[in-house]
Amino acid sequence: MTSPFPCAAGDGGPPAIPGARLDWTGAQIHPLLIWVRTGTAHAYVDGAPAFRITAGQGALLPTDGCEHRGVVTEPGTVAFPLWLDPGSGAPPEPTRFEVPDSWQDWLIQDFNLNVTPFSGRGYSREAITGLLRRSRTQLPAPARSGDAVPAGAPAAPAMPSARGARAVAEELIRDPALALTIQEWATRVLASPRTLLRDFLADTGATFEQWRLACRLGAAVELLTAGYEVDQVAARVGFTSRGGFTHAFKRQFGSTPHRFRRELAAGPPDADLAARTTEARRRSDLVRLARGDDITAAAPQMLPPARTPSHTNDVHVLSWMYRGSGYLDIGDQRYERERGVATWIPAGTEHVTGLRENSISLPLGNAGNADLSLAEPLQVHFSPSWDDYLMHCSISARSRLRPDGYDPRRILDLFAEQLAARRALSVPMPTDRRAHAAAMDYLRGLGAAGGSTTSDVPAEVHRSFREQTGMSFARWRYATRMRLARDLLVGGAKPSAVARRVGYAHLPTFSAAFSRFHGVSPRDYQQRETDGA
């Protein structure tokens, strides 16, 4: 089912993209790949400039021997930070390289798959079970009391439902090598260690240690399938030694990693297996490109479809379709998501989001119930001119590469502004060509931050407004501003911010104008709408 409430964004254009920075210390175990889509970035190692990176270029910054590393982007720049596996074979020295055009969409989707619950690649129970059967490796027998893995534990463990435990689980699935203690995880997700341990056991039937081990072994199956050496796999999934990895793998699956890998290679070709192998090796090919190796591998012509498991968020989540199409399923209702559509997914609603083949979506941010009153999905359409700015919003929301003074509420305001600018078209519109053009110019100004709230037009335009809308042009502008203000308030914006947004320098002046038009103050109107939601 198509969403009953799609709206088009105004044509005022996006705000300017500010400069951003990312700083981290040698404690970070992952090499960083920074890819500049547009603009210019500067990489620093131990406080000294390492590279100037321009559009279409990437840089790999290693972990070893660097106490401090950082990236600074110039205004107008969109740069994607991608953390690589410790055993990826990244060069030991900072390296700059050219990124082929054919890799660009793959890199954007790779960022998406690593910051969202999408499972376009990774460790699904069905995929792992099929691989084990293909290699003739036996699934684990029931474990004895005291075993490290619970009886019948699947290779891809069940996801916990509690908020903190699920956040930990999602990070471990994206990066099984993370070696944080339960105390460190608790601090990271704002929970107590005791609560995390209890939630893992209650929701999955496995202790935290058992769950993490099963997650690492599931990841190991996929990496072995992709042709990685046993030592590489052990490092990538978090084992400190090959012996420890081999022991855990054999105990779970009844086969050594080496034997499993050999049997898969000796079997007949399998289309699904080949697709997973190709996808899993993309990052290695990218690292080889960075090293200057002569390779002929290219990014896939078509991105595979992806979907999330059925899940519930405890905050409203804003997701934007950059390329292709997707869908949002809530119960038996399907909301289509076309290119350019940004969708607020309500908190507390069990749902599935999906991407069709050759499609990309990106998360833009979150909002709590205190910031946004939302009972069903809300959509707005952004034109292609917003692409770079929305990518910047996604990177800022889901990585540490962000502007100084970053405000996560900004995307909430931008969404509300675009929605309100479109809704402002519901005021009567003149049909005269010049009057209609003046009305649209005014609306475009309202749809962009800092837009003018005054307009100087010829006398015949004023006459057309009175004849065709029943209002003078000044009264029409007033009605439009009040309609915009109303929708911004419903969207959760503060009255002081709304006042500035619709062109009032002082809150009392705006409050008086709003009260005259709507018969209630901005604050009371917002409270009434929130209570009635």
N, C-alpha and C positions, 0 to 999 in steps of 0.2 A: 504494500500500500504506500502510495506517495504521501509525504508529510502534508497535512492540511494547512500548514502555516509557513511555507517558504516565502522569503522576501528577498529582494535584490538590494545590495548595498548601494549607497549613493555614489556619485561619480566625483566626489571631492578629492579623491586620492589619498594615499596613505601618508602618515607622518614620516619625517626623516628618520633613518636608521642611525642611532647613536653609536659611538665607539664602545667597545667592550673589552674586558680583560679576563684572563684565566691565570691564576697562580697556584702552584702546588709545590710540595717539597719532595725530597728523595724518598719519603715514606711511601709514596704511591708506587705500587709494584708494576703498573701497566705502562708500556710505551704508549705515547700519544701520537695519533695521526691527525693532523689538522688539514682540512681541505677547504680552499677558498673558492666559493662559487662565484662571488662577485666582489669587487673591491680589493683591499690590500690589508694584509696582516703582517705582524712582526713577531718572530719567535725569539725568545731570550733563554739563555742557558747560564746559570750562575751569575745573573745580573748583566751579562754582556749580550749585545745583539748577535744572533746566530744567522737569521735569514729574514729577508723581505719576501713575502709570499704574495703573489698576485693571482688574479682570477685564472682558474684552470690549473693552478699548481697545488701541490701538497707538500707537507713536511712531516718527517718522522722524528720525534724526539724520544731518545732512549731513557731508560731508568738508571742504568749503571753509571756511576761516576759523576752524577749530577745532584748537587745538594738542593738546587732551586731551579725551576724551569717555569716559563710563562709564555703567554700569547697575548698580544694587544692588537686589536683591530681598529682601523681607521673608520670614521663615520661613513655610512653607506655600504659597509661590508657585511656580507653573509658568509660565515665560515663555520663549518661543521667539525666539532671535535669527536673523534672516534677512538676509544680505548682498545688497544690490541691485547691479545693473550700474551702472558709472559713468555711462552715458548714459541712465539710466532716467527722467530728468526729475524726480527727487526735489526737493522744495522746498529753497531755499537756506538757510532757517531751520529750527531744530528745530520739529517739528509733531506735535501729538497729535490723534488721530482715533478715532472709533468703528468697530469692526470688526463687520460684520454677522454674525449667527450662521451664515449660509449659507457663509461663507468659512472657518470654523474647520477643518473636516477638510481642505480644500484646503491651508491653511497648514501643517498637520501633515505632510501628504504632501509638500509642497514642501520642508520641512526634510529629510525622509527621502531624497528624490531628490537632494538636494545633498550628502549626507554618506555615501551608499552607492553601489555600482555599478549600481543599478537603472536601467533605460533606458525608463521609462514615457514620457519625453519626451526629446528631444535628437537627436543627430546620427548616426543609424544609416545604414550604407552603403545599405541598400535604400531608405530614405526619401529620401535625397539624390539617388540615381540616378534615382528616379521623378520628383522635382521637376525635375531637369535635362532629362529627356526631355519632360516636360510643357511646359516653356518653349521646347522645340526647341533648347536650348543643347547644343552638342556636348561630349561627354566629351573629356578632353585627349588630344592625339596624343602619341606617344612623344617624350620630352624629349631635347634635344640634350645632349651632354656639358657639364657645368658649369651646367645649369639649376638653378633653386632647388628645383624639385619633381622627384623621380625619375620615370623613365619608367613610365607606367601607374599612378602613385600614385592610390589611390582618394580620394574626397572625405572619407570617414571612415576614417582610417588604422587599420591593424591595431594591436592592443594589445600592448605588450611583456609578457613573462612574468616577467622578473626582478623581484624584490620592489621595489627602489628605483625602477627605471624605471617600473614599473606604478603605484606611488603617485604619481609625478610626472604620468603620463599621465591618471590618474583626476582629479587636481586640475585639469589643463588642460581636460579635457572639461567639468567643472563650471564652470570659469571660464577661457575661452580668453584673456582679457585679461591674465592674470597675466604680468608682465614680469620675473620673476626671472632672474638670470644662472645659468649652469650651476653656478657655484660656490655660489650661494645655494641652488639646488635641492639640491645635494649635501649641504649642511649640514642642510637641512630633513629629508631622508630618511636621514641617517646613512650616506652613501655617499661615495665619492671622485668628483670630476668625471670622471676618466678612466673609471671603472667605468660611470657613467651613460651617457656617450657611447658606450662600447663596447656596452652592453646594448641601447640603442635601435637601433643599426645591426644588431646580430646578430639581434634578435628581430623587427624590423619591416622590415628592408631599407632604412630611411630614416635619415638623420642626425637628431639631435635638432632642429635648426633646420628641416629638411624636415618632420618629423613635426608640430612645433608649427604650422607654416604650414598644413599640410593640415587640422589640427584647427580652426584659426581660420576657414579658408575653408568648411569643412563647417558650422560654427556660423553663418557668415554666410548660407549658403543658407537655413537654417531661419528666421533672423530676417527676411530679405528676404521670405520667403514669408508671414510673419506681418504684413507691411505696414509694417515699420519703414523710415524714410528711410535713404538711403545713408550720410549722415553719422552717424546714430545707430548703424548697424550697424558702421561702421568703428571707432567708439569702444568699442563693447561687445565686440568680438572682439580688440582690442589693437593696432589700427593708429593711428599718431600723425597721419596725414593721410588725407584722402579720396583724394588722388592716388595714394598708395602702395597703398591698399586696391584702388582700381580697377585699377591695373596688375597686382597679384598675382591678382585675381579673373579678369581677362581672360586672363592668361597660363595660368591653370589650366583655365578653362572655355570660352575662346573667345568670351566675351560680357562686356560691361560689367555691373556690378551694376544700373545703371538700366534697361538693356534687359531683363535677366533679370526684374526685378520687373514691368516693364510687360507683358511677354509672358504672365507668369503671370496677371496681373489680367485680360487680354483673353481668356483661354481659357475653355472651358466649365466649369461647376461640378464639383467633385470632392469626394466625401464625406470621404475620408481627408485630403485637403488642408485642407478646412474644419475638421476636428477638430484637426489640428496647428496651424492658424492660431489657433483659439480658445484652445487650451491655452497657446500661446506668448505670448499677449497678456494672460494673467491678471495677471502682475506689474505690467504697465503700468496695468491697471484699478485695482489696489490702490493704486498711487502716485497715480492720479487721485482715488481716494477720500480719500487722505491730504491732497491739496491742496484738498479741498472742492469738486471739480468735480461737477456734476450729471450723474451717469451712471446708466444703467439696467442696466448689465452686472451679472450675478450669477455667483457661482461655479458650476461645473458640478454638475448634479444627481447625476451618477454619475462617480466617479473612474475613469480608464481602467486596464486591467490593465497590469502591468509585470513585467519579469523581468530577471535578471542574465545576462550572457554566462557560458558555462561557464568557471569559474576555480577557482584553488586559493589558499587563504589560508595564510600561514606562522604564523598564530596561530589558536587557537580563537576563534570569533566567536559571541556570544550575540545572538539576534534574537527580538523579541517581536511577536506579532500583536495590535495594538490594535483593529483593526476588520476584519470580514469573514473571509476565509480565504486561505490560500496553500499552498505546497508546497515541499518540498526534494527535488530529484532527485539521487541519487548512483548512477551507473551506471544499471541498469535498475530500481532500487528507488525508490519514491516515498514520502516521509514527509509525511502531511497535517499542516497547521498551522492549527488552528482559533483562533477569537477567544480571547485570553487565554493562549495557549500560547507559552512561551519555549523556544527551541531552541538548545542548544550545537551549533555546526557544527564538526566536527573539523578541525584544521589538517592540511595536506598531502593533503586529499581533494578531488579535482576534483568540482565540483557546480554546480547551477543552482538558484537560489531564485526563486520566482515569486509574484505577487500576482494574485488574480482581481479582476474588476471591483468597484469600490466597496470596496476593501480597503486597509488601511494596516498596515505593519509599521515598527518602529523598532529600531535597533541599541542594545543596552544596554551593551556593553563587550567587551573581548578578554581572553584569558588565554593565557599561554605554556605550553609543555610542563612547565616547572618548577613552575607553579602548579596545573595540572590535567592529570591523566592521562585521556585520552579517545581511544578508538579508533573509536567510532561515535556518531551523534547521541544526545543526551540531552535529554529534554523534561520540563518541569513546567508545570502550569497555575496561573495566578494569577487570583484572582477580580477582578471589576470594582473592588472597593475599593482595589486596588493601582494603578489607572490613573495617577493623578496622580504617585505616587511613581516609577513606572517611567518616565514621561515625564521627570521630573527626572533620573533616572539616564541616560537617553539624551542629554539636553541636556548634562549634565556630561561625558559620555564623548566627545561629538563636537563640542563647541564650547568656547570660552573662558569661557562663563558657568558658573561652578562655585563650590562652597563653598570657603572657606579651608581648607587642609589636606585637600583632596580626595584620597581614596584610591581608585584605580581597582579595587583588589581587593575593595572592599565588595560589589559586585554578585555576585562569585564566592561570597562568604560567604552572601549572602542567598539565592541560588539553592540552595546546598547545604543551608541551613537549611530551606527550604520542602520540598525533596526528602526530607530526612531526617525532617521532621515527619510527612510522609505515610507514609513507610516504617515509622515507629514504630507505625503502626496494625497492623503484622503481628504484634505481640505479642498474646497471647490477650486478648480483650475480654470483659468481663462482659455478660450479657444483661439483668440486672435494670435497670430504667429509671433508678433513682437512681444505681446504681453506674456504669452506662454514661455518665451525664451527668457524674459526677465524673471518669471517665477522660478524656472529651473536654475537660473544662475543663483538666485537667492537660496534655493534648497541645497545646491551644491556647496555653497558657503557654509550652511548649517551642518552639512555632512563632513566638514573638515575642521580640525582644531584651528581656532583662530579665525574662522570665517567671519565675514562682515555681516553685521545686522542692520546696515543702512544701505540704501540704494537710491541712485539718482537716475530717473527714467523720464522720457518725454511726456508731455501732457496727454497725448493720445493713448499712451499706455495706461496712465491713471484712469482715463475715461473707459478703456476696455475693461479694466478690473471692476469698476463700479457697475458697468452694464452686464458683465458676464458672470460675476461672482456675488454681486450684491454687497460687496465690501470695497472700500477704498484700498489702494495698495498698502497704505500704512496699517489699516485694520487687518488686512490679509496677512501681512508680515507678523503682526502681533498674534493672530490666531495660530499661525504656523509655529512661532516660538513657544507658545503655550502648549501646543500639541507635542512638540519635541520634548519640552520640559517634563510633561506628564509621563511620557514613556521612559525617559531617563530615570525618573524617580521610581517608577515601577520596577525598572531593572536593578535598583539597589544603589544608584549613585547618591551621594550626599547632596543636600540642598545647596550648600556652598559651591560644590563642583558644578552642579547643574546651572546655577546662576551665571558662572563664568562661561560655561559652554554655550549658553544661548545669548550671551552678549551683555550681561549686566555686571557692572563693576562692583556693585555693592549688594550683599544679600538682602538687606531690608527693602531695597527698591524692587528686587526680583520678587520677594515674598508678597509685597503689596500688589504687584501686577498679576501674579499667579492667583492671589485671593480674589481679585476683581473678576478674573476670567472664569475660575472654577468654583468660586464660592467657598473655598476652604484653603487653609495655608498649605504650603508645600510639605511641611513636616506632618501635618495631620492627614493630608492626602496619602502620603507614603505609608503612614501607619495603618490607615484604613485599608489600603490595597493589600498590605502584607498580612493583616489579620484575616482578610477575607479569602486569601489564597488557599 
